[in-house]
Amino acid sequence: MCAIIGAVLNNPTSDDFELLKQLFIQSSIRGLHATGYSYVKAGVVETRKGPEEASTFLLNKNFKDCVDDNVLHLIGHCRYSTS
């Protein structure tokens, strides 16, 4: 099982960023083994990912850094490792 998260936010606020963070954390029940997201900035897709659950992964991340021209385009995941 995995979680897929998507967001397009115009003029996002700090409340929007907190809600997005909480969405990742609540979705981590679907995947505790890895977390990541990709976003568009200056026409380039940037990706951040790590082999950890969302609450740990997001400690040093700020979604405000992903905003381009007052718009956030982001897709993310919480992954469950299978064998």
Order of alpha helices (4+ residues) and beta strands (2+ residues): beta-alpha-beta-beta-alpha-beta
